Amino acid sequence: MIKARVTVTLKNGVLDPQGKAIEHALGGLGFSGVDSIRQGKVFDVVLETSDRAAAEAELKAMAEKLLANTVIEDYAVEVL
């Protein structure tokens, strides 16, 4: 079995209203010095294979087809 993590984040230049709301809320809670926050998604995936190269290719296909909206989001695949 291979454990992996796919991290999806908004591309630079794409507005992030949820990140802005979190940034504002942190200021209201007394956390000063927070310059910027961008939100994202993390997917922890377990694959029933021992072939790391095949797993990485499959994870990238999953991200391209479903996990990320590649028009506005970037993704990173990490085999753990």
N, CA, C and O atoms as CSV, one atom per row, in Angstrom:
chain,resi,resn,atom,element,x,y,z
A,1,MET,N,N,0.840,-1.183,0.000
A,1,MET,CA,C,0.000,0.000,0.000
A,1,MET,C,C,0.881,1.242,0.000
A,1,MET,O,O,1.949,1.273,0.612
A,2,ILE,N,N,0.408,2.252,-0.696
A,2,ILE,CA,C,1.118,3.528,-0.743
A,2,ILE,C,C,0.193,4.608,-0.208
A,2,ILE,O,O,-0.963,4.724,-0.617
A,3,LYS,N,N,0.728,5.394,0.715
A,3,LYS,CA,C,-0.006,6.543,1.243
A,3,LYS,C,C,0.505,7.787,0.532
A,3,LYS,O,O,1.702,7.933,0.287
A,4,ALA,N,N,-0.419,8.675,0.209
A,4,ALA,CA,C,-0.034,9.880,-0.518
A,4,ALA,C,C,-0.898,11.046,-0.067
A,4,ALA,O,O,-1.936,10.869,0.571
A,5,ARG,N,N,-0.449,12.225,-0.412
A,5,ARG,CA,C,-1.186,13.450,-0.105
A,5,ARG,C,C,-1.223,14.310,-1.360
A,5,ARG,O,O,-0.201,14.543,-2.006
A,6,VAL,N,N,-2.424,14.775,-1.690
A,6,VAL,CA,C,-2.607,15.714,-2.794
A,6,VAL,C,C,-3.049,17.035,-2.180
A,6,VAL,O,O,-4.077,17.102,-1.507
A,7,THR,N,N,-2.277,18.073,-2.412
A,7,THR,CA,C,-2.588,19.399,-1.882
A,7,THR,C,C,-3.029,20.288,-3.038
A,7,THR,O,O,-2.331,20.415,-4.044
A,8,VAL,N,N,-4.199,20.901,-2.877
A,8,VAL,CA,C,-4.776,21.747,-3.926
A,8,VAL,C,C,-4.858,23.174,-3.391
A,8,VAL,O,O,-5.404,23.410,-2.313
A,9,THR,N,N,-4.314,24.122,-4.149
A,9,THR,CA,C,-4.344,25.531,-3.758
A,9,THR,C,C,-4.768,26.388,-4.943
A,9,THR,O,O,-4.619,25.998,-6.102
A,10,LEU,N,N,-5.293,27.549,-4.628
A,10,LEU,CA,C,-5.663,28.480,-5.690
A,10,LEU,C,C,-4.406,29.017,-6.370
A,10,LEU,O,O,-3.389,29.250,-5.717
A,11,LYS,N,N,-4.482,29.207,-7.669
A,11,LYS,CA,C,-3.362,29.792,-8.409
A,11,LYS,C,C,-3.170,31.239,-7.975
A,11,LYS,O,O,-4.111,31.901,-7.537
A,12,ASN,N,N,-1.925,31.721,-8.106
A,12,ASN,CA,C,-1.643,33.123,-7.825
A,12,ASN,C,C,-2.496,33.994,-8.737
A,12,ASN,O,O,-2.642,33.707,-9.925
A,13,GLY,N,N,-3.045,35.036,-8.186
A,13,GLY,CA,C,-3.871,35.947,-8.970
A,13,GLY,C,C,-5.356,35.645,-8.888
A,13,GLY,O,O,-6.175,36.484,-9.263
A,14,VAL,N,N,-5.724,34.452,-8.400
A,14,VAL,CA,C,-7.131,34.105,-8.239
A,14,VAL,C,C,-7.591,34.620,-6.883
A,14,VAL,O,O,-6.961,34.338,-5.864
A,15,LEU,N,N,-8.676,35.364,-6.867
A,15,LEU,CA,C,-9.189,35.903,-5.618
A,15,LEU,C,C,-9.580,34.788,-4.671
A,15,LEU,O,O,-10.108,33.758,-5.092
A,16,ASP,N,N,-9.317,35.000,-3.380
A,16,ASP,CA,C,-9.588,34.000,-2.357
A,16,ASP,C,C,-10.421,34.626,-1.237
A,16,ASP,O,O,-9.870,35.002,-0.202
A,17,PRO,N,N,-11.745,34.746,-1.426
A,17,PRO,CA,C,-12.570,35.387,-0.410
A,17,PRO,C,C,-12.569,34.641,0.930
A,17,PRO,O,O,-12.659,35.275,1.982
A,18,GLN,N,N,-12.469,33.325,0.909
A,18,GLN,CA,C,-12.435,32.573,2.169
A,18,GLN,C,C,-11.140,32.861,2.922
A,18,GLN,O,O,-11.157,33.025,4.142
A,19,GLY,N,N,-10.033,32.923,2.216
A,19,GLY,CA,C,-8.764,33.276,2.841
A,19,GLY,C,C,-8.804,34.668,3.436
A,19,GLY,O,O,-8.284,34.896,4.528
A,20,LYS,N,N,-9.423,35.606,2.721
A,20,LYS,CA,C,-9.553,36.982,3.213
A,20,LYS,C,C,-10.392,37.022,4.489
A,20,LYS,O,O,-10.057,37.739,5.433
A,21,ALA,N,N,-11.494,36.242,4.518
A,21,ALA,CA,C,-12.356,36.197,5.695
A,21,ALA,C,C,-11.597,35.624,6.897
A,21,ALA,O,O,-11.741,36.116,8.017
A,22,ILE,N,N,-10.793,34.588,6.664
A,22,ILE,CA,C,-9.999,34.005,7.743
A,22,ILE,C,C,-8.976,35.014,8.254
A,22,ILE,O,O,-8.784,35.166,9.461
A,23,GLU,N,N,-8.327,35.696,7.322
A,23,GLU,CA,C,-7.345,36.732,7.683
A,23,GLU,C,C,-7.988,37.796,8.561
A,23,GLU,O,O,-7.420,38.187,9.581
A,24,HIS,N,N,-9.167,38.265,8.170
A,24,HIS,CA,C,-9.888,39.290,8.940
A,24,HIS,C,C,-10.279,38.756,10.321
A,24,HIS,O,O,-10.134,39.461,11.320
A,25,ALA,N,N,-10.771,37.523,10.382
A,25,ALA,CA,C,-11.184,36.926,11.657
A,25,ALA,C,C,-9.998,36.768,12.605
A,25,ALA,O,O,-10.133,37.004,13.806
A,26,LEU,N,N,-8.848,36.375,12.085
A,26,LEU,CA,C,-7.669,36.245,12.933
A,26,LEU,C,C,-7.279,37.593,13.536
A,26,LEU,O,O,-6.898,37.667,14.704
A,27,GLY,N,N,-7.375,38.658,12.739
A,27,GLY,CA,C,-7.103,39.999,13.265
A,27,GLY,C,C,-8.058,40.346,14.392
A,27,GLY,O,O,-7.654,40.923,15.401
A,28,GLY,N,N,-9.330,39.993,14.219
A,28,GLY,CA,C,-10.330,40.251,15.254
A,28,GLY,C,C,-10.090,39.450,16.525
A,28,GLY,O,O,-10.523,39.851,17.605
A,29,LEU,N,N,-9.406,38.324,16.401
A,29,LEU,CA,C,-9.088,37.493,17.560
A,29,LEU,C,C,-7.768,37.898,18.225
A,29,LEU,O,O,-7.328,37.264,19.184
A,30,GLY,N,N,-7.149,38.949,17.712
A,30,GLY,CA,C,-5.932,39.459,18.322
A,30,GLY,C,C,-4.639,38.942,17.736
A,30,GLY,O,O,-3.567,39.226,18.270
A,31,PHE,N,N,-4.710,38.186,16.646
A,31,PHE,CA,C,-3.489,37.706,15.997
A,31,PHE,C,C,-3.019,38.769,15.012
A,31,PHE,O,O,-3.545,38.888,13.905
A,32,SER,N,N,-2.025,39.534,15.432
A,32,SER,CA,C,-1.539,40.608,14.576
A,32,SER,C,C,-0.369,40.114,13.722
A,32,SER,O,O,0.245,39.091,14.023
A,33,GLY,N,N,-0.081,40.838,12.680
A,33,GLY,CA,C,1.060,40.508,11.843
A,33,GLY,C,C,0.771,39.485,10.758
A,33,GLY,O,O,1.684,39.084,10.037
A,34,VAL,N,N,-0.479,39.055,10.625
A,34,VAL,CA,C,-0.821,38.119,9.556
A,34,VAL,C,C,-0.998,38.937,8.284
A,34,VAL,O,O,-1.935,39.727,8.169
A,35,ASP,N,N,-0.102,38.743,7.342
A,35,ASP,CA,C,-0.105,39.546,6.125
A,35,ASP,C,C,-1.066,38.991,5.083
A,35,ASP,O,O,-1.716,39.752,4.367
A,36,SER,N,N,-1.160,37.654,4.996
A,36,SER,CA,C,-1.988,37.058,3.963
A,36,SER,C,C,-2.250,35.598,4.296
A,36,SER,O,O,-1.394,34.915,4.860
A,37,ILE,N,N,-3.428,35.131,3.947
A,37,ILE,CA,C,-3.774,33.709,4.088
A,37,ILE,C,C,-4.471,33.271,2.817
A,37,ILE,O,O,-5.344,33.969,2.299
A,38,ARG,N,N,-4.077,32.103,2.317
A,38,ARG,CA,C,-4.742,31.483,1.172
A,38,ARG,C,C,-5.228,30.120,1.642
A,38,ARG,O,O,-4.471,29.378,2.268
A,39,GLN,N,N,-6.453,29.785,1.356
A,39,GLN,CA,C,-6.997,28.500,1.765
A,39,GLN,C,C,-6.819,27.476,0.658
A,39,GLN,O,O,-6.619,27.824,-0.506
A,40,GLY,N,N,-6.894,26.211,1.040
A,40,GLY,CA,C,-6.746,25.137,0.063
A,40,GLY,C,C,-7.414,23.869,0.564
A,40,GLY,O,O,-8.177,23.888,1.529
A,41,LYS,N,N,-7.112,22.761,-0.114
A,41,LYS,CA,C,-7.675,21.461,0.249
A,41,LYS,C,C,-6.549,20.438,0.313
A,41,LYS,O,O,-5.571,20.525,-0.430
A,42,VAL,N,N,-6.700,19.469,1.210
A,42,VAL,CA,C,-5.736,18.374,1.322
A,42,VAL,C,C,-6.493,17.060,1.237
A,42,VAL,O,O,-7.495,16.864,1.925
A,43,PHE,N,N,-6.007,16.162,0.386
A,43,PHE,CA,C,-6.595,14.838,0.229
A,43,PHE,C,C,-5.538,13.806,0.604
A,43,PHE,O,O,-4.482,13.745,-0.024
A,44,ASP,N,N,-5.813,12.997,1.618
A,44,ASP,CA,C,-4.943,11.883,1.976
A,44,ASP,C,C,-5.512,10.634,1.310
A,44,ASP,O,O,-6.677,10.289,1.509
A,45,VAL,N,N,-4.684,9.965,0.524
A,45,VAL,CA,C,-5.141,8.848,-0.297
A,45,VAL,C,C,-4.269,7.620,0.004
A,45,VAL,O,O,-3.049,7.732,0.124
A,46,VAL,N,N,-4.902,6.462,0.124
A,46,VAL,CA,C,-4.181,5.202,0.262
A,46,VAL,C,C,-4.484,4.364,-0.976
A,46,VAL,O,O,-5.643,4.083,-1.284
A,47,LEU,N,N,-3.429,3.971,-1.678
A,47,LEU,CA,C,-3.579,3.175,-2.894
A,47,LEU,C,C,-3.075,1.759,-2.649
A,47,LEU,O,O,-2.063,1.558,-1.978
A,48,GLU,N,N,-3.778,0.796,-3.188
A,48,GLU,CA,C,-3.393,-0.611,-3.032
A,48,GLU,C,C,-2.406,-1.011,-4.125
A,48,GLU,O,O,-2.740,-1.763,-5.041
A,49,THR,N,N,-1.195,-0.500,-4.010
A,49,THR,CA,C,-0.119,-0.815,-4.943
A,49,THR,C,C,1.207,-0.609,-4.221
A,49,THR,O,O,1.258,0.044,-3.178
A,50,SER,N,N,2.257,-1.157,-4.768
A,50,SER,CA,C,3.591,-0.904,-4.221
A,50,SER,C,C,4.468,-0.186,-5.249
A,50,SER,O,O,5.633,0.105,-4.979
A,51,ASP,N,N,3.913,0.093,-6.412
A,51,ASP,CA,C,4.634,0.760,-7.494
A,51,ASP,C,C,4.490,2.277,-7.349
A,51,ASP,O,O,3.448,2.848,-7.672
A,52,ARG,N,N,5.549,2.914,-6.861
A,52,ARG,CA,C,5.496,4.354,-6.586
A,52,ARG,C,C,5.253,5.178,-7.857
A,52,ARG,O,O,4.481,6.137,-7.833
A,53,ALA,N,N,5.898,4.816,-8.945
A,53,ALA,CA,C,5.741,5.575,-10.192
A,53,ALA,C,C,4.309,5.483,-10.709
A,53,ALA,O,O,3.737,6.485,-11.136
A,54,ALA,N,N,3.732,4.290,-10.670
A,54,ALA,CA,C,2.353,4.124,-11.119
A,54,ALA,C,C,1.395,4.864,-10.195
A,54,ALA,O,O,0.421,5.464,-10.651
A,55,ALA,N,N,1.676,4.819,-8.893
A,55,ALA,CA,C,0.825,5.523,-7.928
A,55,ALA,C,C,0.855,7.026,-8.177
A,55,ALA,O,O,-0.183,7.688,-8.165
A,56,GLU,N,N,2.048,7.555,-8.401
A,56,GLU,CA,C,2.168,8.988,-8.645
A,56,GLU,C,C,1.421,9.393,-9.922
A,56,GLU,O,O,0.753,10.427,-9.947
A,57,ALA,N,N,1.529,8.592,-10.964
A,57,ALA,CA,C,0.821,8.879,-12.215
A,57,ALA,C,C,-0.691,8.829,-11.999
A,57,ALA,O,O,-1.429,9.664,-12.523
A,58,GLU,N,N,-1.143,7.850,-11.227
A,58,GLU,CA,C,-2.574,7.733,-10.962
A,58,GLU,C,C,-3.082,8.900,-10.124
A,58,GLU,O,O,-4.176,9.409,-10.370
A,59,LEU,N,N,-2.305,9.323,-9.147
A,59,LEU,CA,C,-2.691,10.462,-8.308
A,59,LEU,C,C,-2.780,11.750,-9.125
A,59,LEU,O,O,-3.687,12.559,-8.930
A,60,LYS,N,N,-1.831,11.930,-10.041
A,60,LYS,CA,C,-1.874,13.112,-10.907
A,60,LYS,C,C,-3.107,13.082,-11.793
A,60,LYS,O,O,-3.729,14.120,-12.021
A,61,ALA,N,N,-3.467,11.915,-12.291
A,61,ALA,CA,C,-4.680,11.789,-13.104
A,61,ALA,C,C,-5.917,12.103,-12.275
A,61,ALA,O,O,-6.835,12.768,-12.757
A,62,MET,N,N,-5.950,11.628,-11.026
A,62,MET,CA,C,-7.074,11.933,-10.132
A,62,MET,C,C,-7.206,13.443,-9.920
A,62,MET,O,O,-8.304,13.999,-9.960
A,63,ALA,N,N,-6.071,14.087,-9.696
A,63,ALA,CA,C,-6.087,15.534,-9.465
A,63,ALA,C,C,-6.566,16.277,-10.712
A,63,ALA,O,O,-7.373,17.202,-10.618
A,64,GLU,N,N,-6.070,15.870,-11.868
A,64,GLU,CA,C,-6.456,16.521,-13.123
A,64,GLU,C,C,-7.941,16.356,-13.434
A,64,GLU,O,O,-8.584,17.281,-13.929
A,65,LYS,N,N,-8.483,15.169,-13.139
A,65,LYS,CA,C,-9.858,14.864,-13.530
A,65,LYS,C,C,-10.903,15.244,-12.492
A,65,LYS,O,O,-12.049,15.516,-12.849
A,66,LEU,N,N,-10.526,15.269,-11.188
A,66,LEU,CA,C,-11.555,15.483,-10.179
A,66,LEU,C,C,-11.136,16.358,-9.003
A,66,LEU,O,O,-11.880,17.257,-8.612
A,67,LEU,N,N,-9.980,16.116,-8.443
A,67,LEU,CA,C,-9.631,16.767,-7.184
A,67,LEU,C,C,-9.351,18.262,-7.317
A,67,LEU,O,O,-9.592,19.019,-6.377
A,68,ALA,N,N,-8.854,18.690,-8.458
A,68,ALA,CA,C,-8.516,20.103,-8.662
A,68,ALA,C,C,-9.220,20.647,-9.899
A,68,ALA,O,O,-9.381,19.950,-10.901
A,69,ASN,N,N,-9.627,21.883,-9.806
A,69,ASN,CA,C,-10.115,22.610,-10.977
A,69,ASN,C,C,-8.889,23.315,-11.555
A,69,ASN,O,O,-8.531,24.406,-11.111
A,70,THR,N,N,-8.251,22.699,-12.537
A,70,THR,CA,C,-6.948,23.174,-13.008
A,70,THR,C,C,-6.989,24.525,-13.718
A,70,THR,O,O,-5.943,25.079,-14.055
A,71,VAL,N,N,-8.176,25.052,-13.944
A,71,VAL,CA,C,-8.273,26.398,-14.506
A,71,VAL,C,C,-7.867,27.423,-13.447
A,71,VAL,O,O,-7.195,28.408,-13.756
A,72,ILE,N,N,-8.280,27.188,-12.192
A,72,ILE,CA,C,-8.007,28.158,-11.131
A,72,ILE,C,C,-7.178,27.599,-9.981
A,72,ILE,O,O,-6.828,28.335,-9.057
A,73,GLU,N,N,-6.857,26.298,-10.026
A,73,GLU,CA,C,-6.138,25.681,-8.918
A,73,GLU,C,C,-4.890,24.939,-9.395
A,73,GLU,O,O,-4.848,24.383,-10.493
A,74,ASP,N,N,-3.878,24.951,-8.531
A,74,ASP,CA,C,-2.687,24.142,-8.711
A,74,ASP,C,C,-2.773,22.966,-7.748
A,74,ASP,O,O,-3.516,23.013,-6.768
A,75,TYR,N,N,-2.016,21.918,-8.028
A,75,TYR,CA,C,-1.980,20.804,-7.100
A,75,TYR,C,C,-0.564,20.261,-7.005
A,75,TYR,O,O,0.254,20.433,-7.909
A,76,ALA,N,N,-0.300,19.600,-5.880
A,76,ALA,CA,C,0.984,18.946,-5.662
A,76,ALA,C,C,0.704,17.556,-5.127
A,76,ALA,O,O,-0.155,17.373,-4.264
A,77,VAL,N,N,1.435,16.576,-5.644
A,77,VAL,CA,C,1.297,15.182,-5.225
A,77,VAL,C,C,2.537,14.814,-4.431
A,77,VAL,O,O,3.665,15.045,-4.868
A,78,GLU,N,N,2.313,14.241,-3.262
A,78,GLU,CA,C,3.421,13.803,-2.405
A,78,GLU,C,C,3.162,12.354,-1.998
A,78,GLU,O,O,2.173,12.059,-1.326
A,79,VAL,N,N,4.046,11.460,-2.405
A,79,VAL,CA,C,3.954,10.067,-1.980
A,79,VAL,C,C,4.680,9.978,-0.648
A,79,VAL,O,O,5.865,10.297,-0.554
A,80,LEU,N,N,3.966,9.546,0.375
A,80,LEU,CA,C,4.538,9.535,1.743
A,80,LEU,C,C,5.311,8.266,2.037
A,80,LEU,O,O,5.846,8.109,3.135
